[in-house]
Amino acid sequence: YPLSKQDRTIMNQMIDYVRSSQDDSDKDGKRELVPAVGLSAVQIGHLKRMIYVRIENDYKKHNEEFALINPIVTYESENKTYLENGEACLSIRDKEYKGLVMRPMQVKIRAIDYFTDQEIEIDAKSLTAIVLMHEIDHLNGVMFYDRINKLAPFHIEKGSIKA
């Protein structure tokens, strides 16, 4: 840090992709983008520690949006959460991995906020925590299917709560 012009271009591409993939205004069927809630620079071929997450949140009446540089997880709760139908990934389109990914119910992440150029700490829970951890895993070479229990893929850890 600071970001180079190329780094800014990469982040802007990530932001544009995710935002466009969530745009329902293209009703004529021409849009071929797979809907996404997050993307890491690694997924588009850049070994940079940058992620972008945008979650449409009806109950909060606003979208949660994070463009993070050098995210560091500073806290993971012992309590777990999971997506009932499992996780999916833009990087994997030709194979379906069945099973639950148990993730921390709450995480704290320190990072540089791309929009403000300030260091921030995020306190995320439930779905937001899941998506942020999924994207941070990409930066560390971990795929969601690496976290599925191979012997009992649908095992729900005691005390876990569905997101």
C-alpha positions as CSV (number, residue, x, y, z in Angstrom):
1,Y,0.0,0.0,0.0
2,P,-0.5,2.6,-1.5
3,L,-2.2,1.1,-4.5
4,S,-0.7,1.3,-7.9
5,K,-2.8,2.4,-10.9
6,Q,-2.9,-1.2,-12.0
7,D,-4.2,-2.3,-8.5
8,R,-7.0,0.4,-8.7
9,T,-7.9,-0.9,-12.1
10,I,-8.1,-4.5,-10.8
11,M,-10.3,-3.4,-7.8
12,N,-12.6,-1.4,-10.2
13,Q,-13.0,-4.4,-12.4
14,M,-14.0,-6.5,-9.4
15,I,-16.5,-3.9,-8.2
16,D,-18.0,-3.5,-11.7
17,Y,-18.4,-7.3,-12.2
18,V,-20.2,-7.9,-8.9
19,R,-22.4,-4.8,-9.2
20,S,-23.3,-5.7,-12.8
21,S,-24.0,-9.3,-11.9
22,Q,-26.5,-8.1,-9.4
23,D,-28.2,-5.7,-11.7
24,D,-31.7,-6.9,-12.6
25,S,-32.4,-4.1,-15.1
26,D,-31.2,-6.2,-18.0
27,K,-34.5,-8.1,-18.5
28,D,-34.0,-9.0,-22.1
29,G,-31.7,-11.9,-21.2
30,K,-28.5,-10.6,-22.8
31,R,-26.7,-10.4,-19.5
32,E,-24.5,-13.5,-19.1
33,L,-22.8,-12.6,-15.9
34,V,-23.2,-15.2,-13.1
35,P,-24.7,-13.4,-10.1
36,A,-22.1,-12.8,-7.4
37,V,-21.8,-11.4,-3.9
38,G,-18.1,-11.4,-3.8
39,L,-14.9,-11.6,-5.7
40,S,-11.2,-11.8,-4.9
41,A,-8.3,-10.5,-7.1
42,V,-6.9,-14.0,-7.1
43,Q,-10.0,-15.3,-8.9
44,I,-9.4,-13.0,-11.9
45,G,-5.7,-13.8,-12.1
46,H,-4.0,-11.2,-9.9
47,L,-2.0,-12.2,-6.9
48,K,-3.1,-9.2,-4.9
49,R,-4.7,-9.3,-1.4
50,M,-7.9,-7.5,-2.4
51,I,-11.5,-8.5,-2.1
52,Y,-14.9,-7.0,-3.0
53,V,-18.2,-8.0,-1.3
54,R,-21.6,-6.6,-1.9
55,I,-24.6,-8.2,-0.2
56,E,-28.1,-7.0,-0.9
57,N,-29.8,-6.8,2.4
58,D,-33.6,-6.4,2.3
59,Y,-34.1,-6.3,6.1
60,K,-31.5,-3.6,6.7
61,K,-32.8,-1.6,3.8
62,H,-29.3,-1.1,2.4
63,N,-26.5,-3.0,0.8
64,E,-23.4,-4.1,2.7
65,E,-20.4,-3.2,0.5
66,F,-16.8,-3.8,1.2
67,A,-13.8,-3.2,-1.0
68,L,-10.9,-4.4,1.1
69,I,-7.1,-4.3,0.7
70,N,-4.9,-6.6,2.8
71,P,-7.7,-7.9,5.0
72,I,-6.6,-9.6,8.2
73,V,-8.9,-11.6,10.3
74,T,-8.4,-10.5,13.9
75,Y,-11.2,-12.5,15.6
76,E,-13.2,-15.6,14.8
77,S,-16.1,-16.7,17.1
78,E,-16.2,-20.3,18.3
79,N,-19.9,-20.4,17.4
80,K,-20.4,-21.5,13.8
81,T,-22.8,-20.6,11.0
82,Y,-23.5,-22.1,7.6
83,L,-25.6,-21.7,4.4
84,E,-28.3,-24.3,4.4
85,N,-27.8,-25.1,0.7
86,G,-24.0,-25.0,0.9
87,E,-21.6,-22.5,-0.7
88,A,-20.9,-21.8,-4.4
89,C,-18.1,-20.1,-6.2
90,L,-17.6,-18.3,-9.5
91,S,-14.3,-20.2,-9.9
92,I,-16.1,-23.5,-10.0
93,R,-18.9,-23.8,-12.6
94,D,-18.4,-27.3,-14.0
95,K,-18.7,-29.3,-10.7
96,E,-21.1,-29.2,-7.8
97,Y,-19.7,-29.8,-4.3
98,K,-22.3,-31.0,-1.9
99,G,-21.9,-30.3,1.8
100,L,-22.0,-27.6,4.4
101,V,-19.2,-25.2,5.1
102,M,-19.0,-24.4,8.8
103,R,-17.8,-20.8,9.3
104,P,-17.4,-18.5,12.3
105,M,-20.7,-16.9,13.2
106,Q,-18.8,-13.6,13.9
107,V,-15.5,-12.3,12.6
108,K,-13.6,-9.1,13.0
109,I,-11.5,-8.0,10.0
110,R,-8.9,-5.2,9.8
111,A,-8.2,-3.9,6.3
112,I,-7.7,-0.8,4.2
113,D,-11.0,0.4,2.9
114,Y,-10.6,1.1,-0.9
115,F,-13.3,3.7,-0.9
116,T,-11.9,5.9,1.9
117,D,-8.2,4.9,1.9
118,Q,-8.5,4.4,5.7
119,E,-7.8,1.4,7.9
120,I,-11.1,0.0,9.2
121,E,-12.2,-2.8,11.4
122,I,-15.3,-4.7,10.4
123,D,-17.4,-6.6,12.8
124,A,-19.4,-9.1,10.6
125,K,-22.0,-11.7,11.6
126,S,-23.9,-14.5,9.8
127,L,-24.1,-14.2,6.0
128,T,-21.7,-11.2,5.9
129,A,-19.1,-13.1,7.9
130,I,-19.5,-16.2,5.6
131,V,-19.0,-14.2,2.4
132,L,-16.0,-12.2,3.8
133,M,-14.4,-15.4,5.0
134,H,-15.1,-17.2,1.6
135,E,-13.3,-14.4,-0.2
136,I,-10.4,-14.2,2.3
137,D,-10.0,-17.9,1.9
138,H,-9.3,-17.3,-1.9
139,L,-6.4,-15.0,-0.9
140,N,-4.9,-17.9,1.1
141,G,-5.4,-20.6,-1.5
142,V,-8.3,-22.2,0.2
143,M,-11.5,-23.2,-1.6
144,F,-14.9,-23.6,0.1
145,Y,-14.9,-27.4,-0.7
146,D,-11.7,-27.7,1.3
147,R,-13.7,-26.9,4.4
148,I,-16.5,-29.5,3.8
149,N,-16.2,-32.4,6.2
150,K,-15.2,-35.2,3.9
151,L,-16.6,-38.0,6.2
152,A,-19.8,-36.2,7.1
153,P,-20.5,-33.5,4.5
154,F,-23.8,-32.5,6.0
155,H,-22.8,-32.6,9.7
156,I,-23.9,-29.6,11.6
157,E,-21.5,-28.7,14.5
158,K,-23.2,-28.4,17.9
159,G,-24.4,-24.9,18.6
160,S,-24.2,-23.8,14.9
161,I,-26.9,-21.5,13.5
162,K,-28.1,-21.5,9.9
163,A,-27.4,-18.1,8.3
